[in-house]
Amino acid sequence: MKTESFETRVQQKIGAATAASPRFDERKPMHYDLVDLRTFLAIAEEGSLSRGAVRAHLAPSSASLRLKGLEDALGVTLFTRQARGVALTAAGSVMLEHVRHCLAGLEQMHADLSPYALGLTTHLTLFANNNVVNFHLPDDLARFFAAHPSVRIKLEERMGPDIIFAVTQGRADIGIVAVDSDHPDLEFHPYRDDRFVVVAPLGSKLARRASVRFVDCFGEPWISQPNGSALHTYLMGQAAATGGRLDVRVQVSGFNAVVRLVTSGAGISIVPTSALGKRERSQMAVIELTDPWAARHNRICVRKGAIEGNKHLGHLVAALAPQEAGSSRC
């Protein structure tokens, strides 16, 4: 059966709700008052016009007039009145989803602009892989901010190919990847090396081995990160490339939860060595993974010429790659 897109369902719901109303003209541009939208949201989430009015800092009569004006402008009924409050109509449910997205976008815009209002005008976007975000960048960025408190950084976790593409397209100012191949539009700087290792419960058959290949682990139950996470996607891709499959027993968020489940005997996993401290190493078997991709040579990438045109980007690169000499050092 063919699955309808979200946009198609939205159009069908609005069409059904407005078909009988002569007031709705899709050719006429709509203008929305933010107070009206916030009032609608408050009433919808409270399930009551009076409570929604209090939340929106309006008198119930004013909230009712604003709601009626919004319904008249849209040509749809957004609520049905009940003995103990109000309930959303089908059109109202569609409206609620869009209003939430709209207001969330405005809040994000205010957050992004607030540094400029304070005279802090530098905003950089940094994409990095999972273990760099979790284990390396926190300390490095703390040192950078100590020297450059006016800079704001938007940090997002992405997979290597996505990071490369984002930097080349200008959607990210700087990326950190564990990709060995170069790109003609980017310049690379060394960052930190890491390595994937297999972790297994003490007493398991793998625990008796000093090293293993990835394919040697296929018969074991696995502890994995959730679907869509960078490491889960990467390991599933490596398994598929060898014609194998991982028997995932449980999926959990974060390396700490993975490690705890391994130490409890629930299964094995693959983690970067940076995720393991002395305590974790004493509670499980840490086994060398011999596959070439186990070595993680993290590198900083920026567009060619970008550092020369952005001194703050140059400061950030110098802070993350202090072993390189150059004029852009912090």
C-alpha positions as CSV (number, residue, x, y, z in Angstrom):
1,M,0.0,0.0,0.0
2,K,1.4,3.4,-1.0
3,T,2.2,5.6,2.0
4,E,1.1,9.2,1.8
5,S,3.5,12.0,2.7
6,F,3.0,14.2,5.7
7,E,2.4,17.2,3.4
8,T,-0.4,15.2,1.5
9,R,-2.1,14.3,4.8
10,V,-1.9,18.0,6.0
11,Q,-3.5,19.2,2.7
12,Q,-6.2,16.6,2.9
13,K,-7.0,17.5,6.5
14,I,-7.1,21.2,5.8
15,G,-9.1,20.6,2.6
16,A,-11.7,18.5,4.5
17,A,-12.0,21.1,7.2
18,T,-12.3,24.1,4.9
19,A,-14.3,22.6,1.9
20,A,-17.6,23.8,3.3
21,S,-16.4,27.3,4.2
22,P,-16.7,30.1,1.6
23,R,-14.5,32.4,3.7
24,F,-11.2,30.5,2.9
25,D,-9.3,31.8,-0.1
26,E,-6.0,29.9,-0.7
27,R,-4.9,32.6,-3.1
28,K,-5.1,35.3,-0.5
29,P,-1.9,35.8,1.5
30,M,-2.2,35.1,5.2
31,H,-0.8,37.3,8.0
32,Y,-0.5,35.9,11.5
33,D,-0.3,37.7,14.8
34,L,2.2,36.1,17.2
35,V,-0.1,36.8,20.1
36,D,-2.9,35.0,18.3
37,L,-0.6,32.0,17.7
38,R,0.6,31.9,21.3
39,T,-2.9,32.2,22.5
40,F,-4.0,29.3,20.3
41,L,-1.1,27.2,21.6
42,A,-1.9,27.9,25.2
43,I,-5.6,27.0,24.8
44,A,-4.7,23.8,22.9
45,E,-2.2,22.7,25.5
46,E,-4.3,23.6,28.5
47,G,-7.5,22.1,26.9
48,S,-9.4,25.1,28.3
49,L,-10.0,28.6,27.0
50,S,-9.9,30.1,30.5
51,R,-6.7,28.4,31.6
52,G,-5.1,29.2,28.2
53,A,-6.1,32.8,28.6
54,V,-4.4,33.0,32.0
55,R,-1.2,31.4,30.6
56,A,-1.3,33.9,27.7
57,H,-1.8,36.8,30.2
58,L,-5.1,37.7,28.6
59,A,-8.7,38.0,29.9
60,P,-10.9,35.1,28.8
61,S,-13.0,37.5,26.6
62,S,-9.9,38.8,24.8
63,A,-8.6,35.2,24.3
64,S,-12.0,34.2,22.9
65,L,-12.0,37.2,20.5
66,R,-8.5,36.4,19.3
67,L,-9.4,32.8,18.7
68,K,-12.5,33.7,16.8
69,G,-10.5,36.1,14.7
70,L,-7.9,33.4,13.9
71,E,-10.7,30.9,12.9
72,D,-12.4,33.5,10.7
73,A,-9.1,34.4,9.0
74,L,-8.3,30.7,8.3
75,G,-11.9,29.8,7.5
76,V,-11.8,26.7,9.8
77,T,-13.0,25.7,13.2
78,L,-10.0,24.9,15.4
79,F,-11.8,23.8,18.6
80,T,-15.0,22.1,19.6
81,R,-16.5,23.4,22.8
82,Q,-17.2,20.9,25.5
83,A,-18.7,20.9,29.0
84,R,-15.2,20.8,30.6
85,G,-13.1,22.7,28.2
86,V,-12.2,22.6,24.5
87,A,-10.9,19.9,22.1
88,L,-9.0,20.3,18.9
89,T,-10.7,19.6,15.6
90,A,-8.8,17.8,12.8
91,A,-7.8,21.2,11.4
92,G,-6.8,22.4,14.9
93,S,-4.5,19.4,15.3
94,V,-2.7,20.3,12.0
95,M,-2.6,23.9,13.2
96,L,-1.1,22.9,16.5
97,E,1.8,21.1,14.9
98,H,2.7,24.0,12.6
99,V,2.4,26.6,15.4
100,R,4.8,24.6,17.6
101,H,7.3,24.4,14.8
102,C,6.9,28.1,14.0
103,L,7.3,29.3,17.6
104,A,10.2,27.0,18.2
105,G,11.9,28.4,15.1
106,L,11.4,31.9,16.4
107,E,12.9,31.0,19.8
108,Q,15.9,29.5,18.1
109,M,16.2,32.7,16.0
110,H,16.2,34.8,19.2
111,A,18.8,32.5,20.7
112,D,21.0,32.8,17.6
113,L,20.7,36.6,17.5
114,S,21.2,37.3,21.2
115,P,25.0,37.2,21.0
116,Y,24.9,39.9,18.4
117,A,22.7,42.1,20.7
118,L,25.4,41.7,23.3
119,G,28.1,42.7,20.9
120,L,29.3,39.1,20.4
121,T,29.3,38.9,16.6
122,T,31.2,35.6,15.9
123,H,29.2,32.4,15.4
124,L,30.9,29.2,14.1
125,T,29.3,25.9,13.2
126,L,31.3,22.8,14.0
127,F,30.4,19.3,12.9
128,A,32.2,16.3,14.4
129,N,31.9,12.5,14.8
130,N,30.4,10.8,17.9
131,N,33.5,10.0,20.0
132,V,35.1,13.4,19.2
133,V,32.0,15.2,20.5
134,N,31.8,13.1,23.6
135,F,35.4,12.6,24.7
136,H,37.8,15.1,23.1
137,L,36.0,18.4,22.3
138,P,34.7,19.3,25.8
139,D,38.1,20.0,27.2
140,D,39.5,21.5,24.0
141,L,36.5,23.9,23.6
142,A,36.7,24.9,27.3
143,R,40.3,26.1,26.7
144,F,39.3,27.8,23.5
145,F,36.4,29.7,25.2
146,A,38.7,30.8,28.0
147,A,40.8,32.6,25.4
148,H,37.9,33.7,23.2
149,P,34.8,34.3,25.3
150,S,33.0,36.3,22.6
151,V,32.8,33.4,20.1
152,R,29.6,31.2,20.0
153,I,29.8,27.7,18.5
154,K,27.0,25.5,17.3
155,L,28.2,21.9,17.7
156,E,26.5,19.0,16.0
157,E,27.3,15.3,15.7
158,R,27.4,13.9,12.2
159,M,29.0,11.0,10.3
160,G,32.2,11.6,8.3
161,P,30.8,11.8,4.8
162,D,28.0,14.2,6.0
163,I,30.7,16.4,7.7
164,I,32.8,16.6,4.5
165,F,29.8,17.6,2.4
166,A,28.6,20.2,5.0
167,V,31.9,21.9,5.1
168,T,32.4,22.0,1.3
169,Q,28.8,23.4,1.0
170,G,29.4,26.0,3.7
171,R,26.8,24.7,6.0
172,A,29.5,24.1,8.6
173,D,32.6,26.3,9.1
174,I,34.7,23.5,10.4
175,G,34.5,19.7,10.8
176,I,36.4,16.9,12.5
177,V,36.4,13.6,10.7
178,A,38.1,10.2,10.8
179,V,38.4,10.1,7.0
180,D,41.8,9.5,5.6
181,S,41.1,10.6,2.0
182,D,41.5,14.2,1.1
183,H,39.0,16.5,-0.7
184,P,40.2,19.0,-3.3
185,D,38.2,21.9,-1.8
186,L,39.3,21.3,1.8
187,E,42.4,21.7,3.8
188,F,43.1,19.2,6.6
189,H,44.9,19.5,10.0
190,P,45.7,16.7,12.4
191,Y,43.6,16.5,15.5
192,R,43.6,13.4,17.8
193,D,44.1,9.7,17.1
194,D,41.8,7.1,18.6
195,R,41.1,3.5,18.1
196,F,38.1,1.2,18.2
197,V,38.4,-1.8,20.5
198,V,36.1,-4.8,21.3
199,V,34.9,-4.9,24.8
200,A,33.6,-8.2,26.2
201,P,32.5,-9.5,29.6
202,L,35.2,-11.1,31.8
203,G,35.0,-14.8,31.5
204,S,33.6,-14.8,28.0
205,K,35.3,-16.8,25.2
206,L,36.4,-13.6,23.5
207,A,38.0,-12.3,26.7
208,R,40.7,-15.0,26.4
209,R,41.9,-13.5,23.1
210,A,44.4,-10.6,22.8
211,S,43.1,-9.5,19.4
212,V,40.2,-10.3,17.1
213,R,38.9,-9.4,13.6
214,F,35.4,-7.9,13.3
215,V,34.1,-11.0,11.6
216,D,35.1,-13.1,14.6
217,C,32.6,-11.3,16.7
218,F,29.5,-11.9,14.6
219,G,28.2,-14.9,16.6
220,E,28.1,-12.9,19.9
221,P,25.2,-10.9,21.3
222,W,25.8,-7.2,20.8
223,I,25.2,-4.1,22.8
224,S,24.6,-1.3,20.4
225,Q,23.8,2.4,20.3
226,P,20.4,3.4,18.8
227,N,19.4,3.2,15.2
228,G,20.6,6.4,13.4
229,S,23.5,7.1,15.7
230,A,26.8,7.5,13.9
231,L,28.6,4.5,15.4
232,H,25.6,2.2,15.0
233,T,25.3,3.2,11.3
234,Y,29.0,2.8,10.8
235,L,29.3,-0.7,12.3
236,M,26.2,-1.9,10.5
237,G,27.7,-0.7,7.3
238,Q,31.0,-2.6,8.0
239,A,29.1,-5.7,8.9
240,A,27.1,-5.5,5.6
241,A,30.3,-5.0,3.6
242,T,31.6,-8.3,4.9
243,G,28.3,-10.1,4.3
244,G,27.7,-10.5,8.0
245,R,25.1,-9.4,10.5
246,L,25.2,-8.2,14.1
247,D,23.0,-9.9,16.6
248,V,21.9,-6.8,18.5
249,R,20.5,-7.8,21.9
250,V,19.8,-4.3,23.2
251,Q,20.3,-0.7,22.1
252,V,21.1,2.0,24.5
253,S,22.1,5.7,24.3
254,G,25.6,6.7,25.4
255,F,28.9,4.9,25.9
256,N,28.4,4.7,29.6
257,A,25.3,2.6,29.3
258,V,27.0,0.4,26.7
259,V,30.0,-0.2,29.0
260,R,27.7,-1.0,32.0
261,L,25.8,-3.6,30.0
262,V,29.0,-5.2,28.8
263,T,30.4,-5.4,32.3
264,S,27.1,-7.0,33.4
265,G,27.6,-9.8,30.9
266,A,24.8,-8.9,28.5
267,G,27.0,-8.9,25.4
268,I,29.9,-7.4,23.6
269,S,30.4,-4.1,21.9
270,I,32.9,-1.9,20.0
271,V,33.8,1.5,21.5
272,P,36.7,4.0,21.1
273,T,39.5,3.7,23.6
274,S,38.8,7.3,24.6
275,A,35.6,6.0,26.2
276,L,37.4,3.8,28.6
277,G,39.0,4.8,31.9
278,K,41.0,2.7,34.3
279,R,37.9,1.6,36.2
280,E,36.1,0.4,33.0
281,R,39.2,-1.5,31.8
282,S,39.4,-3.4,35.1
283,Q,35.8,-4.6,34.8
284,M,35.9,-6.0,31.3
285,A,38.1,-7.5,28.6
286,V,39.5,-4.9,26.2
287,I,40.5,-6.6,23.0
288,E,42.5,-5.2,20.1
289,L,40.5,-5.0,16.8
290,T,42.8,-5.8,13.9
291,D,40.7,-4.4,11.0
292,P,42.3,-1.4,9.3
293,W,39.3,0.8,10.0
294,A,39.8,0.3,13.7
295,A,42.4,3.1,13.7
296,R,40.8,6.5,13.9
297,H,42.9,9.3,12.7
298,N,40.7,12.3,13.4
299,R,41.4,15.4,11.3
300,I,40.2,18.9,11.2
301,C,38.8,20.1,7.9
302,V,38.0,23.6,6.7
303,R,37.4,25.1,3.2
304,K,40.5,26.2,1.5
305,G,41.2,29.9,2.2
306,A,38.6,30.1,4.9
307,I,41.1,30.6,7.8
308,E,42.6,33.6,6.0
309,G,39.2,35.3,5.8
310,N,38.0,34.5,9.3
311,K,40.4,35.1,12.2
312,H,38.2,33.4,14.8
313,L,38.0,30.3,12.7
314,G,41.8,30.4,12.5
315,H,42.0,30.7,16.3
316,L,39.7,27.7,16.7
317,V,41.8,25.6,14.3
318,A,44.9,26.6,16.1
319,A,43.3,25.7,19.5
320,L,42.3,22.3,18.3
321,A,45.5,21.5,16.5
322,P,48.1,23.2,18.7
323,Q,50.9,21.0,17.4
324,E,50.9,23.0,14.2
325,A,52.7,26.2,14.1
326,G,51.3,29.2,12.3
327,S,50.0,32.7,12.5
328,S,46.5,31.6,13.4
329,R,47.5,30.1,16.8
330,C,45.6,31.3,19.8
